[in-house]
Amino acid sequence: MDQLTIETIDQLLEAIAVDDLGHLDLKSVRFVDPYALLLLYLLLLEREDQGCPLRVSWPQIPRIRQWMQAMGMPMTRFPQASSKLADGEGPLQPITEIENEAAIGRVVDGFHQRLATRYPLTEASRRALVAVMIELFQNIPHHSNATGGSLAPHGIAAMQDDKDSIFLAVADKGIGLASSLGLRDGYEGLSDAGALDVVFHQGASRFDDPGRGGELRRISELVRSWNGAFALRSGRALYYFDAHGGNVVDVPHFPGVQLGLRLPRNRFA
């Protein structure tokens, strides 16, 4: 595999699960997006928590190693790459922890400032993006440990750009959507795919207060209207769409919730 992306990372997770791999060979990887980076980061943490850490052979291309290090991936098993990233190739926003709701405003401000420094944002795109960030980042303190059963949900977020798009990713390894929704009467016993279904078709939330719920559906509709790509993964289910369509599909189990948004750069000009 030479790319770790929103479309390919589950192939890696499946190979690890099926073959019971203890060694992860990434030497041929030539490209990594933020969604795959966060899942890889959480995978390494999960294996350490289980007492069976993965050995990793990191990408051989110096520019990719340098970018992963700059994004905050703890890559201590090889020397620091000697090459430097060119202007515009550095991290738009390195991996950032989201610990609690009180800190979300500060985290959003940091993400927005780094994006605004690189791009002249229109008022409409700025407001829309800040609103999306707030909703996505709030998902972690609201849902990742709603039952109190996850000692370390490890909520994280990151952002990167390329020549065509800006990619925002948010992830945790908490209890997942089905367990969070299951705290509400009438939603007990949902499968992971069933949880995604009620989130996007009913606008459901674990909160039954009037006006609560529907945030993820509204974000997905905004991304679709911008001709972007959207991924929401929880447990054994993934909802993904891009310009070619989308669906809910089965994926290898991984705890928590992971989201990825790929937005066309022309929306920020």
Summary of the structure (lengths in Angstrom):
residues: 269
radius of gyration: 18.0
end to end distance: 33.8
largest distance: 56.5
contacts: 856
relative contact order: 0.14
helix: 39%
strand: 23%
